[in-house]
Amino acid sequence: MIPPHAPGAVPDATGTRFTVWSEAATVVSVVLTDREVPLDRHDDGWWSAHVPGIGESAPYALRAEGPWAPEAGHRFDATKLLADPYAREFDRPWRYDPALGERGEDTSSLVPRAIVRPRHGGPAPEPVLQPGGVVYEASVRSLTMRHPEIPAHLRGTVAALAHPAIIDHMQSLHVNAIELMPVTAWIDERHLPPLGLTNAWGYNPVTFMAPDCRLCPGGLPELRETVATLRDAGIGTLLDVVFNHTGESDTDGPTVSFRGLANTAYYRHADGGLVNDTGCGNTVACDHPVMRQMILDTLRLFRREVGVDGFRFDLGPVLGRTAEGFDPQAETLRAMREDPEIGSGVLIMEPWDIGPGGYQLGQFGEPFLEWNDRARDDIRRFWKGEGSLGDVATRLAGSSDLFDGEHSRSVDFVAAHDGFTLWDLVSHEHKHNAINGEQNRDGHNGNHSWNNGVEGPTEDAGVDAARRRDVTALLGTLFAARGTVMITAGDEMGRSQQGNNNAYAQDNHITWVDWEGADPEILAAARAYAGARAAAPQLGDPAFLTEETVAWCHPDGSEIADWHGLRALQKRLPGVVVAINGTDETRPFARPPGRWRSVRGWEDLPPRSVDYWLEAET
């Protein structure tokens, strides 16, 4: 299904060519400010026309006519204006309105217009982030809205990420790449406006390429300039991309783009209805040739024209789904691996969705890295007092039980955007999501969390000290892991979401990082661990540890023979030792021969703590 021209709106010296795919449509038009222009039908369902006199900055939308046959999957509605799937910019944010999902309701006044923009070339850059590096996951608004040094007009925008205060902070943590939660245009889920809520995270896309103008009012140029500034500071950029579903949701959702053009092709269907392997109402048919091409074109755009290091793929198994289920050798995954611009970048999978066979940790193969929730849970369970230190050691060694080959593809984390913050993890035994308007039904129930004796906020200094101790121990364990590690913005400062472990609809003080309220003790510890990891790259080296490359020792220095019931150990590598004391008592730890420096400045390890020792020359 090779298009006759490049899809989307491509301006030239005399006008703009519009090209879109809609196999079952009978008429497709481009809607301009003063007229509608029908496109010409070409082979394989492509429609295209060159419109003279229409140049850069011109607003436009699409309209498609065709059968209304829901039983066959067709949902054409000529009263609906539609977003170009290849749109590069919109003139205003998308707002949910019930009329967007009502057949026969004119949506001309509700639909943002795409803007004609030129295309830019350039080689895809070598990633700043290398395996074993540190990733900093962040929401643009959450990270910047409350930073006192950022000018008010920049707060909440992509441009704010280039502010020296943000860069200095990330450099103090030796961050190699910032992973931006979705920055492309999204629409609120339809249940949120009646609750007075809005989507704060962006995991509900309208299309794949155009930045959301609330986050990126300067469009792709703003994103490109910010990425370049971060790269000059030694920090790469990863984009969290959502190719698994769109904000058109289920059959009662809005018709804003894909559904109105090619519902049967762009979404997976079974038994006469939409497949919902995502929990969001629909599932993108990533194995359809036109959708595959759109995904690849999107990734190339951000690599080539914006200069990002790579991507994190939300609900990654959807990208490998076919009619038979998940296939790690699916054509779309293969094309991503083999594309010279995409495959040379950083590709991180969230290796689960909610469909049949949806848990695929360890199955994607090279070059994909994968979020490792086993590491998350094993580390949490140990510090909660329920898990095995042997399991933690397996995670610190790179999780060779999960990944084939000689190198780890793990991205280890203890907390992420969807779940408790680190502070809330040690302050709440239960989620507290009532403010989300779903009677606390949303969010995960199994969090392996604990509260140190009091549920939620307390004025008890002893409880807060215990929580601070546990957060720093969790950070120390994470930064000692072999392979890539990820922290979520604010966790290094003791950020709380008041026990909300699904704060996707809280675009307010609950999710905005409180920079002035940062916990100095936690932040100092995070910087110490990160600095040691940078000074001793053997800590993060993704090569699996073997008996020849690591010694696992008791606190007294003797090698561990029996792992049963262990609560303390040393992980000895050339030039660096990780000491973990999971007991409730101060413990002496014997150093190896030579001169060693404690990263935390301790002689003996306090209760429930982690320290690194670096050789004096390191």
LOGUZA-541887 format. One line per field, with one value per residue (C-alpha): residue in three letters; x, y, z. Coordinates in steps of 0.001 Angstrom, whole numbers. Layout:
LOGUZA-541887
res	[ALA ...]
c1	[X ...]
c2	[Y ...]
c3	[Z ...]
***
This chain:
LOGUZA-541887
res	[MET ILE PRO PRO HIS ALA PRO GLY ALA VAL PRO ASP ALA THR GLY THR ARG PHE THR VAL TRP SER GLU ALA ALA THR VAL VAL SER VAL VAL LEU THR ASP ARG GLU VAL PRO LEU ASP ARG HIS ASP ASP GLY TRP TRP SER ALA HIS VAL PRO GLY ILE GLY GLU SER ALA PRO TYR ALA LEU ARG ALA GLU GLY PRO TRP ALA PRO GLU ALA GLY HIS ARG PHE ASP ALA THR LYS LEU LEU ALA ASP PRO TYR ALA ARG GLU PHE ASP ARG PRO TRP ARG TYR ASP PRO ALA LEU GLY GLU ARG GLY GLU ASP THR SER SER LEU VAL PRO ARG ALA ILE VAL ARG PRO ARG HIS GLY GLY PRO ALA PRO GLU PRO VAL LEU GLN PRO GLY GLY VAL VAL TYR GLU ALA SER VAL ARG SER LEU THR MET ARG HIS PRO GLU ILE PRO ALA HIS LEU ARG GLY THR VAL ALA ALA LEU ALA HIS PRO ALA ILE ILE ASP HIS MET GLN SER LEU HIS VAL ASN ALA ILE GLU LEU MET PRO VAL THR ALA TRP ILE ASP GLU ARG HIS LEU PRO PRO LEU GLY LEU THR ASN ALA TRP GLY TYR ASN PRO VAL THR PHE MET ALA PRO ASP CYS ARG LEU CYS PRO GLY GLY LEU PRO GLU LEU ARG GLU THR VAL ALA THR LEU ARG ASP ALA GLY ILE GLY THR LEU LEU ASP VAL VAL PHE ASN HIS THR GLY GLU SER ASP THR ASP GLY PRO THR VAL SER PHE ARG GLY LEU ALA ASN THR ALA TYR TYR ARG HIS ALA ASP GLY GLY LEU VAL ASN ASP THR GLY CYS GLY ASN THR VAL ALA CYS ASP HIS PRO VAL MET ARG GLN MET ILE LEU ASP THR LEU ARG LEU PHE ARG ARG GLU VAL GLY VAL ASP GLY PHE ARG PHE ASP LEU GLY PRO VAL LEU GLY ARG THR ALA GLU GLY PHE ASP PRO GLN ALA GLU THR LEU ARG ALA MET ARG GLU ASP PRO GLU ILE GLY SER GLY VAL LEU ILE MET GLU PRO TRP ASP ILE GLY PRO GLY GLY TYR GLN LEU GLY GLN PHE GLY GLU PRO PHE LEU GLU TRP ASN ASP ARG ALA ARG ASP ASP ILE ARG ARG PHE TRP LYS GLY GLU GLY SER LEU GLY ASP VAL ALA THR ARG LEU ALA GLY SER SER ASP LEU PHE ASP GLY GLU HIS SER ARG SER VAL ASP PHE VAL ALA ALA HIS ASP GLY PHE THR LEU TRP ASP LEU VAL SER HIS GLU HIS LYS HIS ASN ALA ILE ASN GLY GLU GLN ASN ARG ASP GLY HIS ASN GLY ASN HIS SER TRP ASN ASN GLY VAL GLU GLY PRO THR GLU ASP ALA GLY VAL ASP ALA ALA ARG ARG ARG ASP VAL THR ALA LEU LEU GLY THR LEU PHE ALA ALA ARG GLY THR VAL MET ILE THR ALA GLY ASP GLU MET GLY ARG SER GLN GLN GLY ASN ASN ASN ALA TYR ALA GLN ASP ASN HIS ILE THR TRP VAL ASP TRP GLU GLY ALA ASP PRO GLU ILE LEU ALA ALA ALA ARG ALA TYR ALA GLY ALA ARG ALA ALA ALA PRO GLN LEU GLY ASP PRO ALA PHE LEU THR GLU GLU THR VAL ALA TRP CYS HIS PRO ASP GLY SER GLU ILE ALA ASP TRP HIS GLY LEU ARG ALA LEU GLN LYS ARG LEU PRO GLY VAL VAL VAL ALA ILE ASN GLY THR ASP GLU THR ARG PRO PHE ALA ARG PRO PRO GLY ARG TRP ARG SER VAL ARG GLY TRP GLU ASP LEU PRO PRO ARG SER VAL ASP TYR TRP LEU GLU ALA GLU THR]
c1	[0 2618 1246 1368 2840 4112 1150 -61 203 3398 3884 5914 6619 3112 780 326 -301 -2676 -2546 -4539 -5563 -9209 -9903 -13676 -14501 -16496 -15413 -12507 -12036 -9623 -11489 -9794 -10729 -12855 -13669 -13563 -11460 -12177 -9144 -8553 -8715 -5584 -4708 -4920 -7218 -5043 -6526 -4445 -4633 -2398 -4104 -2463 -2054 -2169 1130 2827 674 -2600 -5202 -7031 -9047 -10430 -13905 -14727 -17953 -18712 -20964 -22456 -22395 -21343 -21975 -19202 -17014 -17642 -18532 -18294 -20050 -19815 -20798 -17524 -14393 -11346 -7711 -5136 -3358 -93 -806 2310 647 -2808 -4032 -5464 -5827 -8341 -11320 -13812 -17434 -20243 -21113 -17834 -19310 -22880 -23756 -25005 -23748 -21681 -18314 -16830 -16631 -15162 -12302 -8876 -7379 -4098 -1488 535 4199 7344 9369 12975 15679 18801 20639 19351 21819 23834 22015 23454 21975 23964 23051 23666 22734 20265 16814 14733 11026 9055 5798 6545 3904 4531 8262 8121 4870 6149 9815 10504 13381 11461 9639 5876 5238 7480 6184 4393 5997 8664 10811 11019 13027 15887 16042 19418 17733 16239 19445 21567 19293 19449 23216 23500 21844 24077 20998 21821 18358 15052 12060 9123 5660 3497 3925 1730 -1841 -4361 -8017 -9644 -11445 -15166 -15783 -13373 -15099 -18241 -15917 -14136 -10938 -8568 -6030 -2689 -477 -1345 -1826 -4930 -3656 -5623 -2812 829 3012 1721 2894 140 48 -547 2869 4583 3063 6009 5270 7983 10568 10180 10636 13629 15345 14805 16166 19237 19852 19571 21916 24487 24286 24945 21318 19446 15681 13330 9681 7004 4835 1346 727 -1572 -4850 -6286 -8636 -11480 -12078 -14938 -17917 -19417 -16280 -15503 -14914 -11967 -9564 -8861 -12442 -13847 -11317 -10686 -12167 -11915 -8237 -6786 -8295 -8381 -11797 -13110 -16581 -18166 -16633 -13495 -10734 -9750 -6286 -5447 -8261 -8879 -11721 -9810 -6564 -4522 -3972 -206 93 -1930 479 -785 -714 2728 3960 2453 4203 7547 7131 6365 9485 11634 10210 11197 14609 15470 13726 13677 16838 15572 17611 14681 11402 9542 6589 3478 1816 4494 2986 319 3071 3705 113 -1314 -4566 -2876 -1663 1686 4658 8126 8984 5935 6509 6146 8725 11029 10733 11602 14669 15918 15273 18670 17272 14872 16902 19993 18072 17061 13951 12347 9315 6678 6367 2743 -814 -4100 -4897 -4478 -827 -136 2744 5880 8778 12044 10521 11226 14875 17640 17815 14796 15270 12357 10792 11434 8559 10114 12974 10468 8551 11546 13221 10000 9213 12673 12555 9002 10349 8588 11061 14371 17722 18712 16008 17314 20836 19496 18069 21289 23171 21090 18175 19788 16788 14629 16851 18752 22274 25299 23924 20951 18183 16555 15348 15154 12894 11205 8540 7099 4409 1610 1816 2945 5774 8704 7628 4049 5308 6719 3877 738 -354 -3354 -4076 -6070 -7603 -11054 -10238 -10110 -13896 -14040 -14732 -11111 -11633 -8917 -5214 -3374 -4232 -1085 1675 4010 3878 4084 3465 6008 3252 988 -1158 -374 935 2091 3658 5588 9251 10271 7891 9077 12685 11905 10255 13221 15537 13487 13316 17090 17560 15304 17249 20561 19401 18166 21346 23350 21509 23252 21807 19762 17932 15029 13859 10687 10913 10493 11234 14755 13217 10570 7612 4150 853 -1081 -1318 -2835 -1328 -3174 -2913 -3478 -6303 -4646 -3113 -2615 -550 -976 1299 3299 6764 7169 10694 10704 9548 12313 13695 17399 18449 16844 18160 21699 21563 20228 23033 25605 24409 24120 27590 29069 27345 28842 32298 32163 30510 30988 27916 25655 27592 24854 27086 25656 27608 29203 31110 34287 33153 31425 31763 28652 29763 28413 29058 32181 33597 33106 31475 27802 27069 23518 21153 18272 17077 19783 19116 22568 25289 28132 28216 31921 32996 36441 36781 33373 31402 27673 26753 23129 21939 18324 18321 17002 20427 23621 26031 29808 30911 34421 36037 38197 41949 42969 41746 38003 35762 32179 29775 27487 30317 29547 31906 29215 25905 22859 19674 17908 20504 22673 26202 28747 32486 34777 38457 40476 41695 38119]
c2	[0 2474 6030 8009 10934 11507 11249 14377 18000 18792 22413 23399 26561 26789 25204 22152 18518 16662 12874 10547 6887 5783 2558 2365 6076 7266 10911 12498 16276 18719 21444 24823 28177 29239 26039 22260 20576 16944 14678 12323 8597 6594 2922 989 3448 6556 10002 12996 16445 19452 22704 25801 28871 27013 27376 27112 28042 27325 25637 22567 19500 16477 15163 11637 10193 6504 3784 3885 158 -453 -4183 -4194 -1760 1275 4483 7235 10469 13416 15856 15176 17155 14931 15441 14442 11370 12942 16399 18094 20866 21910 25451 24798 22014 19219 19401 16617 17388 14807 16030 14594 11124 11779 10726 13555 16330 18945 19297 22126 24452 21794 20353 22030 22606 21101 23576 23103 22945 22250 19093 19040 16483 15557 12477 10685 11387 8907 8475 10174 7414 4219 888 1152 4826 6727 7691 10453 9977 13228 14886 18290 20067 18163 18865 22573 24111 24919 25608 29050 29858 29209 32273 31967 32106 29072 26840 23765 23883 21885 25010 25069 21837 23791 26203 26065 25185 21996 21083 21695 19486 16610 16960 16732 13323 12323 11802 10517 10954 12512 10374 12667 11363 11941 15337 14755 16029 14279 14554 14001 10738 11432 10689 13391 16721 15967 15343 18651 16778 16752 14284 15277 12602 12622 8876 9448 10581 12043 11562 10569 13382 16811 18117 19156 22942 23204 21634 22791 26064 26463 23147 20868 23713 24228 20527 20400 23380 21967 18571 20266 22292 19193 17303 20103 19586 15849 14804 12842 12875 9908 10275 8107 7232 5722 3561 1128 3086 6518 8906 7820 5115 2611 2932 5641 7728 10728 10516 12823 11072 7354 6196 8589 7595 3857 2376 -1217 -895 1374 -546 -4242 -5879 -9277 -10784 -7709 -5204 -3396 -5366 -3812 -5129 -1744 -1059 2201 1156 359 -1222 145 -2396 -2020 -4914 -3151 -1944 1649 1898 296 2912 5688 4405 4137 7587 9013 7488 8702 12216 12437 10875 12791 16135 16553 14666 12504 9567 7191 6084 4297 2336 2341 -1117 -2468 -5893 -4173 -3335 -7063 -8267 -10055 -11918 -14895 -12923 -11473 -12336 -10946 -11378 -9440 -7323 -3990 -4904 -6280 -3094 -1004 -3118 -3029 632 2385 5542 3881 801 2856 4727 3736 1538 786 -1464 -1506 -5284 -5811 -5012 -6437 -8640 -12430 -13337 -9702 -10156 -10405 -9348 -10542 -11581 -8639 -9404 -7092 -4123 -3471 -2592 -3488 -2073 -4685 -4868 -7964 -5767 -3235 -5823 -7790 -4640 -3400 -6748 -7045 -3636 -4307 -7359 -9957 -10716 -12436 -10696 -13414 -12185 -8651 -9875 -11420 -8034 -6225 -8671 -7800 -10303 -13036 -15219 -12906 -11851 -14042 -13373 -11928 -8472 -7245 -5418 -4455 -1003 -1297 991 1056 3651 5072 7537 4973 3981 5288 7774 6487 8541 7311 3737 3853 5991 4157 557 1322 3566 6758 7581 8857 12280 10648 10263 6463 5524 4395 1558 2765 2122 -1015 -2688 -4816 -2277 -4051 -848 -106 2926 2718 2666 5529 5747 8918 12264 12476 14924 12084 12881 9294 7963 10533 9625 5950 6840 8960 6061 3647 5966 6394 2622 2057 4628 3097 -343 948 2836 -329 -2318 -3702 -2281 870 2399 4848 7260 9325 13081 14157 10798 12022 14823 12935 13936 12791 12450 12057 8316 8577 5790 6682 10466 10653 13187 15424 18348 20253 20391 16630 15853 19061 18673 20880 22129 24368 21459 19113 16861 17792 14505 12345 14578 14473 10679 10387 12584 10571 7257 8709 10231 6910 5144 7691 7370 3572 2613 -1059 -666 -159 -2153 -4276 -7349 -10077 -10726 -14126 -15884 -14531 -10891 -10454 -11713 -11898 -11671 -11528 -8315 -9944 -10458 -14218 -15462 -16345 -20060 -20156 -17343 -18458 -15741 -13227 -9580 -8105 -8547 -7054 -6976 -6739 -5565 -4370 -874 -637 -2442 -2206 -2845 -3559 -3718 -4821 -5479 -3234 -2908 -1036 -3512 -3381 -4337 -5519 -3743 -5585 -4956 -1472 2088 2629 5674 5447 7345 8020 8814 5880 3542 1015 747 2104 12 -437 1318 1034 2317 2137 2044 3312 2538 5608 5974 5893]
c3	[0 -1125 -1088 -4337 -2398 1110 3527 5259 4141 2222 1127 -1920 -3890 -5381 -2854 -640 -1469 860 982 3239 3331 3586 1754 2272 1836 -1150 -843 1048 1163 2705 4590 4288 5761 2785 927 744 -1917 -2850 -3073 -5974 -5361 -6133 -5861 -2582 -832 -1045 -1700 -2773 -4366 -4817 -3800 -5289 -3128 171 1957 5310 8346 6559 8812 7550 8497 6681 5931 4784 3422 3261 4655 8129 8863 12488 12112 9497 11430 9197 11035 8432 9334 6957 9724 11517 10829 11200 12139 9558 11040 9831 11300 12637 14607 15810 16321 19786 22364 21969 24336 24821 23948 23758 20260 19014 19509 18373 14850 12690 14985 13181 14929 12858 15846 18150 16107 16203 12783 11718 10498 7336 8284 6249 6742 7788 7244 9116 10301 13371 16192 18196 21510 24559 26701 26554 28203 31910 32037 34208 32891 34505 33832 33909 33028 31525 33609 36822 36687 35880 37153 40643 40026 41508 39151 35942 34571 34954 31211 30623 33403 32158 28705 26935 26713 30526 30401 28840 31780 33558 36860 35401 33585 36680 38753 36270 35978 39772 39469 36525 34367 30881 29390 30362 29426 28682 29331 26225 24606 21549 21250 23494 24457 27837 28527 28404 32079 33271 32377 34456 37413 36894 36010 33051 31749 33264 31736 28026 27479 25314 21910 19039 16529 16857 15483 16522 19911 22282 22157 25926 26510 23355 22116 19764 18072 16741 16624 20403 20995 18647 20307 23789 22775 21309 24467 26627 24321 24593 28369 28003 28466 25823 25334 25149 24182 25754 22752 22732 19669 21453 21536 20799 22555 20278 22907 22449 20104 22315 22116 19911 16172 15599 13196 12700 13316 10740 8091 8401 11568 10337 9422 12081 15032 15855 15661 16720 17044 15501 17925 18967 20666 23986 24858 26377 28816 26968 24657 21467 20275 17390 14597 14502 12057 9341 6623 6623 10405 10474 8023 10149 13261 11482 9951 13392 14910 12018 12376 16034 15456 12286 12670 16447 17396 20248 21528 21258 22756 25504 24089 26256 26427 24120 23298 21189 18691 18277 18149 15127 14660 16358 19401 20417 18213 19066 15386 14184 11117 12912 15568 12900 10860 13920 14650 11075 10272 10425 12037 14458 15316 16122 18799 22320 22252 25634 25935 28607 28158 29134 28104 29400 26406 26188 26728 27472 29949 27814 30038 28522 25204 22899 22165 21007 20697 22907 26554 28816 31959 34643 37098 38660 39829 41146 43125 44410 45718 47300 48926 50441 52101 53227 55027 52888 50126 49584 49412 46956 44597 44968 44158 40941 39949 40896 38681 35609 35775 33713 34556 32434 29535 27090 25901 27652 28434 30414 28588 31866 32818 36595 38597 41974 41183 37979 36980 37341 40981 44328 44530 46557 49583 49334 48948 52482 53886 52762 53009 50800 47819 48391 45000 45941 44507 41048 41173 40854 44497 44917 42412 40035 40431 41507 44782 45082 45692 48182 50210 53933 56103 58949 61534 60455 57335 55412 56673 60279 62688 64310 63634 64260 61607 59090 59848 59209 55915 54889 55767 53650 50623 50630 50980 47969 45954 47004 45919 42566 41682 42374 39688 36621 33397 32833 35801 35911 38562 38368 38775 42369 43961 44627 46706 48699 46516 47674 45814 49064 48552 45073 42957 39740 39533 35769 36184 38775 36915 40152 43350 43814 40859 40519 42032 45116 44572 47627 49786 48606 51336 51535 53122 50456 47676 49051 49252 45697 44419 46331 44887 41376 41625 42686 39795 37402 38976 38910 35608 36446 38672 35658 33055 31415 31056 33256 36411 36800 39576 37996 37954 41319 44872 47032 50633 54159 56134 57606 54097 53850 50669 50782 50453 51791 50800 53011 55384 54489 55366 54703 52093 50121 46317 45535 42088 41013 42433 44084 46785 47447 51088 52001 55584 55659 59393 62138 63762 62983 61414 60883 57370 56572 53617 51106 51354 50259 50788 50427 50670 51923 49646 52622 55022 57321 59139 60086 58252 60089 60204 56848 54734 51633 51161 48344 48888 46164 45969 46868 43272 41880]
***
